[in-house]
Amino acid sequence: MKQSPIFLLPELKERIWGGTALRDQFGYDIPSDQTGECWAISAHPNGPSVVQDGPYKGKTLIELWNNHRELFGGIEGDRFPLLTKILDANQDLSVQVHPDDDYAERHENGELGKTECWYIIDCKEGAEMIYGHNARTRTELVTMMNSGDWEGLLRRVKIKPGDFYYVPSGTIHALCEGTLVLETQQSSDTTYRVYDYERKDQNGHERELHFTQAIDVTTVPHVDGYADESVETRAGVTIRTFVEAEYFSVYKWEIDQKVELSQDYPFLLCSVINGEGSLEHNGHTYPLPKGAHFILPAETGNFTIEGSCELIVSHI
């Protein structure tokens, strides 16, 4: 039996570095003018998505994963593997690094590691991000961190809308102010903070740093994350393959007219980042406004998208 698309409500989170772009760009009802994260497709207990409508309305993605594994092709695992976010970096994020699965399993109560990737939806002119470091040995990394030589340690790269970056676990990284990104990642919330610009929270306290863990997990010397970028163009759609990696594959669909597509994976996670359109499936039409997030389950089969829109799509 064909399975219908599952549309999800975004979970919005305040962050010290957040702003209003999630409201201004997508029309979300943000909790404050310091809203930094939209957990768009999430089965993580720190922010599970809720189904918007249809037969599973009101259920969380955690419930669907636990009780309706047929929606996900019957794949095994005790937790849903991926997490899609949109991040509004109105100010610089802390410089951070994430562990791999093995380290997180041993040190973070069985949590997953965190490999992630970023698609730059929008950014200010001249925007940068921190991606990697300049230490040649772990001893040099420790020395530069302990002495606060952040200028010498951190690598900065210029970014522009449409760029894609693959960020494997062990990569020191940070978004900088004036950046809006869609993030696809392993379903993990484990972060080791390396540097936070000596900022203070609302109580006047600096946020905790995690030097010991960061030194343990950082890849030394830095290795750029690879991306297998390729482009396929056919009538109605351009499909850009950004990465096909161990934990996820990520694509961009650029729709410019009516196109028929097929769902051939255990699931597809889909986010409309620009424009609008509609999805036709099994005799039903679903609107696709900018900011919509949905899952195409395993037995979706063929479907049609019509309109002028861009989607970021991922699967395991």
VOBA-1610 file (N, C-alpha, C; in pm, whole numbers, padded with zeros to 5 digits, always signed):
BEGIN
Met+00084-00119+00000Met+00000+00000+00000Met+00088+00125+00000Lys+00052+00223-00083Lys+00131+00346-00089Lys+00119+00425+00041Gln+00231+00481+00083Gln+00236+00561+00205Gln+00243+00709+00169Ser+00165+00791+00237Ser+00154+00933+00204Ser+00268+01013+00265Pro+00299+01130+00208Pro+00399+01219+00269Pro+00358+01257+00411Ile+00458+01273+00497Ile+00436+01308+00637Ile+00495+01447+00660Phe+00408+01546+00682Phe+00453+01684+00705Phe+00469+01708+00855Leu+00573+01782+00891Leu+00612+01800+01031Leu+00612+01947+01071Leu+00581+01971+01198Leu+00585+02106+01254Leu+00725+02136+01306Pro+00779+02253+01278Pro+00914+02285+01325Pro+00917+02309+01476Glu+01025+02264+01539Glu+01052+02290+01680Glu+01156+02401+01686Leu+01119+02515+01745Leu+01205+02634+01742Leu+01272+02655+01877Lys+01402+02691+01873Lys+01480+02699+01995Lys+01555+02832+02003Glu+01548+02894+02121Glu+01622+03017+02145Glu+01770+02985+02167Arg+01855+03072+02116Arg+01999+03059+02133Arg+02059+03198+02154Ile+02167+03206+02228Ile+02231+03334+02259Ile+02273+03407+02132Trp+02300+03331+02025Trp+02348+03387+01899Trp+02238+03401+01793Gly+02113+03370+01828Gly+02005+03368+01731Gly+01949+03505+01698Gly+01857+03508+01601Gly+01796+03633+01558Gly+01652+03612+01515Thr+01613+03676+01407Thr+01474+03670+01360Thr+01460+03614+01219Ala+01567+03563+01161Ala+01562+03518+01021Ala+01465+03401+01001Leu+01446+03318+01102Leu+01354+03205+01086Leu+01210+03254+01071Arg+01179+03368+01130Arg+01049+03431+01106Arg+01048+03509+00975Asp+01153+03586+00954Asp+01157+03676+00838Asp+01163+03599+00707Gln+01236+03489+00705Gln+01254+03412+00581Gln+01146+03306+00560Phe+01099+03245+00669Phe+01010+03129+00656Phe+00872+03148+00719Gly+00853+03259+00791Gly+00724+03284+00852Gly+00696+03203+00977Tyr+00799+03143+01037Tyr+00778+03065+01159Tyr+00741+03157+01277Asp+00663+03104+01368Asp+00623+03176+01489Asp+00732+03158+01593Ile+00832+03245+01590Ile+00949+03227+01675Ile+00920+03272+01818Pro+00985+03208+01917Pro+00957+03241+02057Pro+01017+03374+02102Ser+01123+03423+02033Ser+01184+03550+02072Ser+01271+03599+01957Asp+01329+03718+01976Asp+01419+03775+01875Asp+01559+03717+01885Gln+01576+03614+01967Gln+01702+03539+01973Gln+01673+03392+01946Thr+01605+03366+01835Thr+01575+03228+01797Thr+01682+03181+01700Gly+01753+03076+01738Gly+01868+03033+01660Gly+01849+02906+01580Glu+01758+02818+01625Glu+01749+02687+01561Glu+01605+02648+01533Cys+01583+02593+01417Cys+01461+02521+01381Cys+01498+02375+01368Trp+01450+02293+01461Trp+01467+02148+01447Trp+01351+02101+01360Ala+01380+02084+01234Ala+01276+02068+01132Ala+01228+01925+01117Ile+01322+01831+01115Ile+01287+01688+01106Ile+01372+01618+01211Ser+01311+01588+01325Ser+01387+01544+01441Ser+01313+01435+01518Ala+01387+01330+01551Ala+01339+01231+01647Ala+01434+01226+01766His+01505+01336+01790His+01592+01344+01906His+01508+01387+02027Pro+01529+01325+02143Pro+01446+01359+02260Pro+01458+01505+02304Asn+01563+01574+02265Asn+01576+01716+02302Asn+01492+01809+02216Gly+01422+01753+02116Gly+01337+01837+02032Gly+01269+01757+01923Pro+01180+01664+01959Pro+01117+01580+01856Pro+01014+01656+01774Ser+01011+01628+01643Ser+00910+01687+01554Ser+00775+01622+01579Val+00669+01700+01553Val+00531+01653+01566Val+00467+01655+01428Val+00391+01549+01396Val+00325+01540+01266Val+00215+01645+01257Gln+00212+01714+01145Gln+00121+01828+01127Gln-00023+01787+01101Asp-00043+01684+01019Asp-00179+01644+00982Asp-00178+01500+00932Gly-00292+01455+00882Gly-00301+01318+00832Gly-00325+01217+00942Pro-00312+01088+00910Pro-00346+00982+01006Pro-00258+00980+01131Tyr-00139+01041+01124Tyr-00049+01040+01240Tyr-00044+01177+01308Lys-00141+01263+01281Lys-00141+01399+01336Lys-00122+01397+01488Gly-00031+01482+01537Gly-00007+01494+01679Gly+00095+01397+01735Lys+00132+01296+01659Lys+00234+01202+01704Lys+00373+01258+01676Thr+00468+01220+01759Thr+00606+01263+01736Thr+00674+01167+01640Leu+00782+01216+01581Leu+00860+01130+01493Leu+00921+01014+01571Ile+00948+01035+01700Ile+00996+00924+01783Ile+00891+00813+01788Glu+00764+00849+01807Glu+00657+00749+01811Glu+00645+00676+01678Leu+00655+00749+01568Leu+00647+00683+01437Leu+00762+00586+01419Trp+00881+00626+01459Trp+00998+00539+01445Trp+00982+00413+01530Asn+00931+00428+01651Asn+00919+00314+01742Asn+00805+00220+01705Asn+00696+00275+01650Asn+00574+00195+01632Asn+00534+00170+01488His+00596+00239+01394His+00558+00225+01252His+00685+00217+01167Arg+00768+00119+01200Arg+00896+00107+01130Arg+00878+00079+00981Glu+00758+00033+00942Glu+00732+00010+00799Glu+00740+00140+00719Leu+00717+00253+00783Leu+00729+00381+00713Leu+00873+00409+00670Phe+00967+00343+00735Phe+01109+00367+00712Phe+01177+00244+00654Gly+01100+00164+00582Gly+01155+00048+00515Gly+01198-00064+00607Gly+01152-00059+00734Gly+01187-00166+00827Gly+01333-00167+00868Ile+01405-00057+00846Ile+01547-00056+00881Ile+01564-00070+01032Glu+01678-00124+01072Glu+01703-00151+01213Glu+01767-00030+01281Gly+01766-00034+01413Gly+01828+00072+01491Gly+01735+00119+01602Asp+01793+00159+01714Asp+01710+00200+01828Asp+01673+00348+01823Arg+01726+00422+01724Arg+01692+00564+01713Arg+01692+00605+01566Phe+01608+00702+01535Phe+01604+00757+01400Phe+01740+00820+01371Pro+01800+00793+01255Pro+01943+00824+01238Pro+01978+00968+01204Leu+01884+01047+01149Leu+01919+01179+01097Leu+01840+01290+01166Leu+01891+01410+01152Leu+01829+01530+01208Leu+01852+01645+01111Thr+01744+01713+01073Thr+01752+01829+00984Thr+01721+01955+01064Lys+01807+02055+01053Lys+01788+02182+01123Lys+01804+02298+01024Ile+01747+02413+01059Ile+01785+02540+00998Ile+01841+02628+01110Leu+01959+02686+01087Leu+02028+02765+01188Leu+02036+02911+01143Asp+01997+03001+01232Asp+02010+03145+01209Asp+02123+03197+01295Ala+02241+03212+01233Ala+02357+03266+01305Ala+02355+03418+01294Asn+02275+03481+01379Asn+02270+03628+01382Asn+02399+03684+01442Gln+02459+03607+01532Gln+02591+03636+01585Gln+02678+03512+01568Asp+02808+03527+01594Asp+02899+03414+01582Asp+02858+03301+01676Leu+02858+03179+01624Leu+02841+03062+01710Leu+02973+03031+01779Ser+02966+02958+01889Ser+03089+02913+01953Ser+03167+02824+01857Val+03299+02828+01871Val+03385+02735+01797Val+03375+02600+01867Gln+03350+02496+01790Gln+03317+02367+01852Gln+03367+02251+01768Val+03356+02133+01827Val+03392+02010+01758Val+03303+01899+01814His+03276+01798+01731His+03188+01689+01773His+03264+01557+01772Pro+03227+01464+01860Pro+03293+01333+01863Pro+03241+01240+01755Asp+03314+01131+01732Asp+03263+01025+01645Asp+03179+00928+01728Asp+03122+00828+01662Asp+03032+00735+01730Asp+03100+00663+01846Asp+03223+00620+01824Asp+03293+00541+01927Asp+03315+00624+02053Tyr+03364+00747+02038Tyr+03390+00831+02154Tyr+03260+00867+02225Ala+03157+00901+02149Ala+03028+00937+02210Ala+02967+00818+02283Glu+02980+00700+02227Glu+02928+00579+02291Glu+02993+00559+02428Arg+03123+00583+02436Arg+03197+00559+02560Arg+03184+00672+02662His+03167+00794+02614His+03176+00909+02706His+03047+00989+02720Glu+02947+00962+02636Glu+02824+01042+02638Glu+02699+00954+02652Asn+02709+00853+02737Asn+02594+00768+02770Asn+02527+00707+02647Gly+02610+00660+02554Gly+02555+00590+02439Gly+02502+00679+02329Glu+02525+00809+02338Glu+02482+00903+02234Glu+02556+00873+02104Leu+02497+00912+01991Leu+02566+00902+01863Leu+02672+01011+01853Gly+02772+00987+01769Gly+02862+01093+01729Gly+02789+01191+01639Lys+02864+01288+01587Lys+02796+01390+01507Lys+02882+01432+01388Thr+02850+01371+01275Thr+02897+01422+01146Thr+02781+01501+01087Glu+02811+01615+01026Glu+02706+01702+00977Glu+02748+01767+00846Cys+02659+01845+00789Cys+02692+01922+00670Cys+02604+02046+00666Trp+02651+02147+00594Trp+02581+02275+00587Trp+02556+02315+00443Tyr+02432+02356+00415Tyr+02400+02424+00290Tyr+02372+02570+00325Ile+02444+02662+00262Ile+02428+02804+00293Ile+02306+02857+00218Ile+02196+02878+00292Ile+02074+02934+00232Ile+02094+03081+00200Asp+02151+03154+00295Asp+02171+03297+00277Asp+02283+03341+00371Cys+02350+03448+00335Cys+02451+03506+00423Cys+02480+03648+00378Lys+02534+03725+00470Lys+02569+03863+00436Lys+02690+03863+00343Glu+02708+03974+00272Glu+02823+03986+00183Glu+02952+03981+00264Gly+03047+03901+00217Gly+03175+03887+00286Gly+03171+03794+00405Ala+03064+03716+00420Ala+03050+03626+00535Ala+03160+03519+00535Glu+03190+03473+00655Glu+03292+03370+00674Glu+03236+03258+00761Met+03307+03147+00762Met+03285+03043+00861Met+03422+02993+00905Ile+03426+02933+01022Ile+03548+02868+01070Ile+03539+02722+01032Tyr+03642+02674+00964Tyr+03641+02536+00914Tyr+03783+02480+00924Gly+03810+02412+01034Gly+03940+02351+01051Gly+04036+02435+01133His+04159+02386+01145His+04261+02451+01229His+04397+02435+01163Asn+04496+02506+01220Asn+04630+02508+01162Asn+04733+02432+01244Ala+04692+02364+01351Ala+04788+02288+01432Ala+04837+02166+01354Arg+04968+02143+01360Arg+05025+02029+01286Arg+05034+01903+01371Thr+05036+01921+01504Thr+05041+01807+01596Thr+04942+01833+01709Arg+04910+01727+01784Arg+04818+01745+01896Arg+04883+01831+02005Thr+05014+01818+02021Thr+05084+01902+02118Thr+05071+02049+02081Glu+05085+02078+01952Glu+05069+02217+01906Glu+04926+02264+01925Leu+04829+02176+01903Leu+04688+02210+01926Leu+04666+02250+02072Val+04720+02169+02164Val+04705+02197+02307Val+04769+02332+02342Thr+04889+02355+02291Thr+04960+02480+02321Thr+04882+02601+02272Met+04831+02594+02149Met+04760+02708+02091Met+04627+02733+02163Met+04558+02626+02202Met+04433+02642+02276Met+04458+02700+02414Asn+04557+02646+02485Asn+04583+02692+02621Asn+04633+02836+02625Ser+04702+02879+02520Ser+04754+03017+02516Ser+04653+03115+02457Gly+04540+03063+02407Gly+04439+03149+02348Gly+04478+03207+02213Asp+04562+03135+02139Asp+04605+03183+02007Asp+04501+03145+01902Trp+04383+03201+01916Trp+04274+03164+01825Trp+04297+03218+01684Glu+04362+03333+01675Glu+04392+03389+01542Glu+04482+03294+01463Gly+04581+03238+01530Gly+04672+03148+01462Gly+04616+03009+01441Leu+04527+02967+01531Leu+04476+02830+01526Leu+04366+02810+01424Leu+04270+02901+01420Leu+04146+02875+01347Leu+04156+02916+01200Arg+04105+02829+01114Arg+04101+02858+00970Arg+03967+02921+00935Arg+03971+03033+00865Arg+03849+03101+00821Arg+03837+03089+00670Val+03715+03062+00622Val+03691+03053+00478Val+03573+03144+00443Lys+03581+03206+00326Lys+03472+03290+00276Lys+03360+03200+00226Ile+03235+03242+00249Ile+03120+03164+00204Ile+03023+03253+00128Lys+02935+03189+00052Lys+02831+03262-00022Lys+02708+03172-00032Pro+02590+03228-00058Pro+02470+03146-00072Pro+02489+03039-00180Gly+02441+02917-00149Gly+02454+02806-00242Gly+02574+02717-00215Asp+02665+02760-00127Asp+02780+02676-00092Asp+02736+02558-00006Phe+02814+02450-00013Phe+02788+02331+00067Phe+02918+02288+00133Tyr+02911+02253+00262Tyr+03028+02208+00336Tyr+02995+02080+00412Tyr+03081+01981+00396Tyr+03071+01855+00469Tyr+03161+01867+00592Val+03106+01838+00710Val+03176+01862+00837Val+03182+01731+00915Pro+03282+01647+00889Pro+03292+01520+00962Pro+03319+01542+01110Ser+03284+01444+01193Ser+03321+01449+01334Ser+03472+01472+01343Gly+03514+01545+01446Gly+03656+01576+01462Gly+03699+01705+01395Thr+03607+01773+01324Thr+03640+01897+01254Thr+03605+02017+01342Ile+03703+02099+01376Ile+03675+02225+01445Ile+03603+02318+01348His+03492+02379+01393His+03410+02457+01300His+03323+02556+01376Ala+03272+02655+01304Ala+03174+02748+01360Ala+03113+02830+01247Leu+02983+02852+01257Leu+02919+02952+01173Leu+02947+03090+01230Cys+02961+03187+01142Cys+02984+03325+01186Cys+02862+03411+01155Glu+02858+03529+01212Glu+02738+03612+01208Glu+02691+03640+01066Gly+02558+03650+01053Gly+02499+03683+00925Gly+02486+03565+00831Thr+02462+03447+00888Thr+02456+03325+00807Thr+02330+03246+00840Leu+02262+03197+00737Leu+02144+03112+00752Leu+02171+02982+00678Val+02169+02869+00749Val+02206+02742+00686Val+02103+02634+00715Leu+02095+02538+00624Leu+02026+02413+00653Leu+02132+02310+00686Glu+02113+02244+00798Glu+02209+02146+00848Glu+02146+02007+00844Thr+02216+01913+00782Thr+02181+01772+00789Thr+02288+01704+00874Gln+02247+01624+00972Gln+02344+01568+01066Gln+02296+01434+01119Gln+02389+01362+01181Gln+02349+01249+01263Gln+02260+01300+01376Ser+02171+01215+01423Ser+02078+01257+01528Ser+02148+01257+01663Ser+02222+01364+01688Ser+02301+01378+01810Ser+02297+01522+01855Asp+02309+01543+01985Asp+02313+01680+02039Asp+02438+01700+02122Thr+02546+01629+02086Thr+02671+01634+02161Thr+02768+01732+02097Thr+02804+01835+02171Thr+02893+01940+02121Thr+02999+01971+02226Tyr+03124+01981+02183Tyr+03233+02023+02271Tyr+03275+02164+02230Arg+03256+02258+02321Arg+03282+02399+02292Arg+03430+02429+02314Val+03494+02485+02213Val+03637+02514+02215Val+03663+02659+02253Tyr+03583+02750+02198Tyr+03603+02894+02221Tyr+03469+02964+02202Asp+03438+03060+02290Asp+03308+03126+02284Asp+03320+03278+02292Tyr+03434+03331+02251Tyr+03453+03477+02241Tyr+03434+03547+02375Glu+03449+03471+02484Glu+03435+03525+02620Glu+03298+03590+02642Arg+03198+03538+02571Arg+03061+03590+02588Arg+03004+03549+02723Lys+02909+03629+02769Lys+02840+03595+02893Lys+02692+03572+02864Asp+02632+03479+02938Asp+02489+03452+02921Asp+02407+03557+02997Gln+02275+03536+03001Gln+02188+03636+03065Gln+02214+03652+03214Asn+02284+03555+03273Asn+02317+03562+03415Asn+02458+03615+03440Gly+02524+03658+03332Gly+02658+03714+03346Gly+02769+03612+03353His+02739+03487+03317His+02839+03381+03324His+02886+03342+03185Glu+03015+03314+03173Glu+03066+03259+03048Glu+03020+03114+03035Arg+02993+03073+02912Arg+02948+02935+02890Arg+03066+02839+02904Glu+03034+02717+02946Glu+03136+02616+02973Glu+03211+02578+02845Leu+03343+02564+02859Leu+03426+02511+02751Leu+03461+02366+02781His+03503+02294+02678His+03527+02149+02693His+03662+02113+02631Phe+03769+02172+02686Phe+03902+02155+02628Phe+03945+02008+02625Thr+03925+01937+02734Thr+03973+01799+02741Thr+03911+01713+02632Gln+03778+01720+02621Gln+03710+01641+02519Gln+03747+01687+02378Ala+03757+01819+02359Ala+03790+01872+02227Ala+03928+01825+02182Ile+04023+01825+02272Ile+04158+01779+02237Ile+04156+01630+02204Asp+04074+01555+02276Asp+04062+01411+02250Asp+04011+01382+02109Val+03910+01457+02063Val+03837+01416+01943Val+03877+01491+01816Thr+03950+01603+01828Thr+03983+01681+01709Thr+04078+01605+01618Thr+04049+01605+01490Thr+04136+01544+01390Thr+04258+01633+01370Val+04378+01575+01389Val+04504+01649+01376Val+04599+01572+01285Pro+04655+01637+01180Pro+04621+01771+01132Pro+04481+01773+01070His+04429+01892+01045His+04296+01907+00986His+04292+01843+00847Val+04178+01780+00818Val+04153+01723+00685Val+04020+01780+00636Asp+04019+01842+00519Asp+03894+01895+00463Asp+03796+01782+00438Gly+03669+01803+00473Gly+03565+01707+00438Gly+03543+01707+00288Tyr+03531+01590+00232Tyr+03511+01580+00087Tyr+03364+01598+00054Ala+03337+01634-00070Ala+03200+01640-00120Ala+03199+01589-00263Asp+03108+01496-00292Asp+03100+01435-00425Asp+03002+01513-00512Glu+03031+01639-00539Glu+02933+01722-00609Glu+02921+01683-00756Ser+02797+01665-00799Ser+02768+01638-00940Ser+02630+01695-00970Val+02599+01712-01099Val+02474+01774-01141Val+02409+01690-01249Glu+02279+01665-01231Glu+02197+01597-01332Glu+02082+01690-01369Thr+02067+01719-01497Thr+01960+01808-01542Thr+01870+01734-01639Arg+01740+01742-01614Arg+01641+01689-01708Arg+01518+01778-01702Ala+01423+01750-01787Ala+01306+01837-01798Ala+01240+01858-01662Gly+01235+01982-01618Gly+01164+02017-01495Gly+01247+02021-01370Val+01369+01963-01370Val+01444+01956-01245Val+01594+01949-01272Thr+01668+02016-01186Thr+01813+01997-01176Thr+01842+01937-01040Ile+01910+01823-01039Ile+01943+01754-00914Ile+02093+01768-00890Arg+02127+01837-00781Arg+02267+01853-00743Arg+02298+01756-00629Thr+02392+01668-00652Thr+02438+01577-00548Thr+02552+01645-00474Phe+02533+01671-00346Phe+02637+01737-00267Phe+02733+01638-00203Val+02678+01533-00143Val+02764+01436-00077Val+02690+01303-00069Glu+02764+01194-00085Glu+02714+01059-00059Glu+02816+00995+00034Ala+02787+00996+00163Ala+02885+00962+00265Ala+02832+00849+00354Glu+02909+00818+00458Glu+02877+00704+00544Glu+02743+00718+00612Tyr+02711+00838+00661Tyr+02592+00855+00743Tyr+02473+00912+00667Phe+02498+00981+00558Phe+02387+01041+00482Phe+02433+01079+00343Ser+02335+01093+00255Ser+02354+01154+00124Ser+02262+01276+00117Val+02311+01383+00055Val+02236+01509+00052Val+02234+01563-00091Tyr+02115+01610-00131Tyr+02093+01661-00266Tyr+02015+01792-00259Lys+02022+01865-00369Lys+01935+01981-00388Lys+01854+01958-00514Trp+01720+01967-00499Trp+01631+01959-00615Trp+01590+02101-00651Glu+01619+02141-00774Glu+01576+02272-00825Glu+01464+02246-00926Ile+01340+02272-00884Ile+01222+02244-00965Ile+01182+02370-01040Asp+01163+02359-01173Asp+01118+02478-01247Asp+00992+02453-01330Gln+00941+02330-01327Gln+00812+02301-01389Gln+00767+02165-01334Lys+00661+02111-01388Lys+00608+01984-01337Lys+00704+01870-01369Val+00736+01790-01268Val+00830+01680-01287Val+00786+01560-01204Glu+00798+01442-01261Glu+00767+01318-01188Glu+00896+01259-01134Leu+00892+01222-01007Leu+01008+01166-00939Leu+00967+01038-00869Ser+01064+00962-00821Ser+01033+00838-00749Ser+01112+00834-00619Gln+01057+00764-00522Gln+01119+00748-00391Gln+01172+00605-00383Asp+01305+00589-00380Asp+01367+00457-00389Asp+01449+00421-00265Tyr+01428+00491-00153Tyr+01510+00472-00034Tyr+01421+00438+00086Pro+01481+00397+00199Pro+01398+00372+00318Pro+01315+00494+00359Phe+01367+00613+00335Phe+01292+00737+00355Phe+01369+00850+00289Leu+01299+00957+00256Leu+01361+01082+00211Leu+01316+01194+00303Leu+01410+01274+00350Leu+01380+01394+00427Leu+01387+01513+00334Cys+01282+01595+00332Cys+01270+01702+00232Cys+01238+01835+00301Ser+01309+01940+00261Ser+01287+02074+00315Ser+01283+02174+00201Val+01175+02253+00195Val+01161+02356+00092Val+01232+02482+00141Ile+01342+02519+00075Ile+01422+02632+00123Ile+01400+02759+00042Asn+01342+02747-00077Asn+01314+02864-00160Asn+01195+02836-00250Gly+01118+02940-00281Gly+01006+02926-00373Gly+00890+02851-00312Glu+00800+02804-00399Glu+00685+02727-00354Glu+00636+02640-00469Gly+00559+02540-00433Gly+00504+02450-00534Gly+00399+02361-00472Ser+00377+02247-00534Ser+00282+02149-00481Ser+00332+02010-00515Leu+00291+01916-00432Leu+00328+01776-00450Leu+00201+01696-00474Glu+00198+01619-00580Glu+00084+01534-00611Glu+00123+01388-00590His+00037+01316-00515His+00068+01177-00484His-00060+01102-00455Asn-00080+00993-00526Asn-00192+00903-00500Asn-00326+00977-00497Gly-00345+01070-00590Gly-00471+01142-00602Gly-00488+01260-00510His-00385+01292-00431His-00392+01405-00338His-00287+01509-00376Thr-00319+01636-00350Thr-00226+01746-00375Thr-00190+01812-00242Tyr-00060+01828-00219Tyr-00010+01886-00094Tyr+00065+02015-00127Pro+00030+02128-00064Pro+00105+02252-00089Pro+00247+02242-00034Leu+00341+02304-00105Leu+00481+02307-00062Leu+00526+02453-00049Pro+00488+02520+00059Pro+00536+02657+00080Pro+00682+02657+00124Lys+00747+02769+00108Lys+00882+02784+00162Lys+00879+02759+00312Gly+00971+02674+00359Gly+00976+02641+00501Gly+00904+02514+00538Ala+00843+02445+00440Ala+00778+02316+00469Ala+00884+02207+00481His+00857+02112+00572His+00947+01999+00594His+00862+01872+00597Phe+00906+01770+00524Phe+00826+01648+00518Phe+00913+01528+00491Ile+00856+01412+00522Ile+00922+01283+00497Ile+00843+01209+00390Leu+00914+01155+00293Leu+00854+01062+00198Leu+00890+00921+00244Pro+00790+00844+00293Pro+00818+00712+00348Pro+00863+00612+00241Ala+00897+00492+00289Ala+00955+00389+00202Ala+00866+00352+00084Glu+00734+00342+00108Glu+00643+00297+00003Glu+00570+00413-00065Thr+00636+00527-00076Thr+00576+00641-00146Thr+00557+00611-00294Gly+00657+00550-00356Gly+00650+00525-00500Gly+00671+00652-00579Asn+00599+00666-00691Asn+00614+00784-00776Asn+00531+00900-00722Phe+00578+01021-00747Phe+00508+01142-00707Phe+00547+01253-00804Thr+00470+01362-00802Thr+00495+01474-00892Thr+00508+01602-00812Ile+00607+01684-00846Ile+00620+01818-00788Ile+00604+01919-00901Glu+00525+02023-00873Glu+00502+02129-00971Glu+00525+02263-00904Gly+00585+02356-00978Gly+00607+02490-00925Gly+00748+02537-00953Ser+00790+02637-00879Ser+00926+02689-00887Ser+00981+02692-00745Cys+01061+02593-00712Cys+01106+02581-00573Cys+01237+02503-00566Glu+01302+02515-00451Glu+01425+02443-00424Glu+01408+02365-00294Leu+01450+02239-00297Leu+01440+02153-00180Leu+01577+02093-00151Ile+01610+02082-00022Ile+01723+02002+00021Ile+01668+01867+00066Val+01726+01760+00013Val+01673+01625+00031Val+01787+01537+00082Ser+01756+01448+00177Ser+01860+01360+00231Ser+01803+01223+00261His+01893+01126+00268His+01858+00990+00310His+01984+00924+00366Ile+01965+00812+00432Ile+02080+00737+00482Ile+02139+00655+00369
//
